[in-house]
Amino acid sequence: MLIVSGVFKIDPAQREMVRETAIEMARATREEAGCISYAFYVDLETPANVRVFEEWESQEALEAHFQTPHMATFRQALGAITIKSRAIWRYEVSGQEKL
């Protein structure tokens, strides 16, 4: 399993635009083969930070995700949003267990 996790620092004035764009992206992505979970979250302490968290069955599923029409639309929409910084990381998970 792969996990993708990161944070975008945005202009808080554009939060509603980001919300609409992110919801569309997440809904479409969750329908993809190999997607276990995919969501965006607003940081409760720092509303300018929008976090993304994804779980994928395989690297192939993640790579296929990057080629989807909704990813192209999302990238285009991000061009209209002021992203002050972003850091996104990919993690390979060898196992999991309930806490």
Contacts in CASP RR format, 6 or more apart in sequence:
PFRMAT RR
TARGET T0000
AUTHOR 0000-0000-0000
METHOD contacts of the structure
MODEL  1
MLIVSGVFKIDPAQREMVRETAIEMARATREEAGCISYAFYVDLETPANV
RVFEEWESQEALEAHFQTPHMATFRQALGAITIKSRAIWRYEVSGQEKL
1 36 0 8 1.000
1 55 0 8 1.000
1 56 0 8 1.000
1 57 0 8 1.000
1 92 0 8 1.000
1 93 0 8 1.000
1 95 0 8 1.000
1 96 0 8 1.000
2 54 0 8 1.000
2 55 0 8 1.000
2 56 0 8 1.000
2 57 0 8 1.000
2 58 0 8 1.000
2 59 0 8 1.000
2 62 0 8 1.000
2 90 0 8 1.000
2 91 0 8 1.000
2 92 0 8 1.000
2 93 0 8 1.000
3 53 0 8 1.000
3 54 0 8 1.000
3 55 0 8 1.000
3 56 0 8 1.000
3 90 0 8 1.000
3 91 0 8 1.000
3 93 0 8 1.000
4 52 0 8 1.000
4 53 0 8 1.000
4 54 0 8 1.000
4 56 0 8 1.000
4 62 0 8 1.000
4 88 0 8 1.000
4 89 0 8 1.000
4 90 0 8 1.000
4 91 0 8 1.000
5 51 0 8 1.000
5 52 0 8 1.000
5 53 0 8 1.000
5 54 0 8 1.000
5 88 0 8 1.000
5 89 0 8 1.000
5 91 0 8 1.000
6 51 0 8 1.000
6 52 0 8 1.000
6 53 0 8 1.000
6 86 0 8 1.000
6 87 0 8 1.000
6 88 0 8 1.000
6 89 0 8 1.000
7 43 0 8 1.000
7 49 0 8 1.000
7 50 0 8 1.000
7 51 0 8 1.000
7 52 0 8 1.000
7 86 0 8 1.000
7 87 0 8 1.000
7 88 0 8 1.000
8 18 0 8 1.000
8 49 0 8 1.000
8 50 0 8 1.000
8 51 0 8 1.000
8 52 0 8 1.000
8 83 0 8 1.000
8 85 0 8 1.000
8 86 0 8 1.000
9 48 0 8 1.000
9 49 0 8 1.000
9 83 0 8 1.000
9 84 0 8 1.000
9 85 0 8 1.000
9 86 0 8 1.000
10 18 0 8 1.000
10 48 0 8 1.000
10 49 0 8 1.000
10 50 0 8 1.000
10 81 0 8 1.000
10 82 0 8 1.000
10 83 0 8 1.000
10 84 0 8 1.000
11 48 0 8 1.000
11 81 0 8 1.000
11 82 0 8 1.000
11 84 0 8 1.000
12 47 0 8 1.000
12 48 0 8 1.000
14 81 0 8 1.000
14 82 0 8 1.000
15 42 0 8 1.000
15 47 0 8 1.000
17 80 0 8 1.000
17 81 0 8 1.000
18 50 0 8 1.000
18 81 0 8 1.000
19 42 0 8 1.000
21 74 0 8 1.000
21 77 0 8 1.000
21 78 0 8 1.000
21 81 0 8 1.000
22 40 0 8 1.000
22 50 0 8 1.000
23 40 0 8 1.000
24 70 0 8 1.000
24 73 0 8 1.000
24 74 0 8 1.000
25 40 0 8 1.000
25 70 0 8 1.000
25 71 0 8 1.000
25 73 0 8 1.000
25 74 0 8 1.000
26 38 0 8 1.000
26 39 0 8 1.000
26 40 0 8 1.000
28 68 0 8 1.000
28 70 0 8 1.000
29 35 0 8 1.000
29 38 0 8 1.000
29 54 0 8 1.000
29 65 0 8 1.000
29 68 0 8 1.000
29 70 0 8 1.000
29 71 0 8 1.000
30 37 0 8 1.000
30 38 0 8 1.000
32 61 0 8 1.000
32 64 0 8 1.000
32 65 0 8 1.000
32 68 0 8 1.000
33 61 0 8 1.000
33 64 0 8 1.000
34 56 0 8 1.000
34 57 0 8 1.000
34 58 0 8 1.000
34 61 0 8 1.000
35 54 0 8 1.000
35 55 0 8 1.000
35 56 0 8 1.000
35 57 0 8 1.000
35 61 0 8 1.000
35 65 0 8 1.000
36 55 0 8 1.000
36 56 0 8 1.000
36 57 0 8 1.000
37 53 0 8 1.000
37 54 0 8 1.000
37 55 0 8 1.000
38 52 0 8 1.000
38 53 0 8 1.000
38 54 0 8 1.000
38 55 0 8 1.000
39 52 0 8 1.000
39 53 0 8 1.000
39 54 0 8 1.000
40 50 0 8 1.000
40 51 0 8 1.000
40 52 0 8 1.000
41 50 0 8 1.000
41 51 0 8 1.000
41 52 0 8 1.000
41 53 0 8 1.000
42 49 0 8 1.000
42 50 0 8 1.000
42 51 0 8 1.000
43 49 0 8 1.000
43 50 0 8 1.000
43 51 0 8 1.000
48 84 0 8 1.000
52 88 0 8 1.000
54 62 0 8 1.000
56 62 0 8 1.000
56 65 0 8 1.000
62 90 0 8 1.000
65 71 0 8 1.000
END
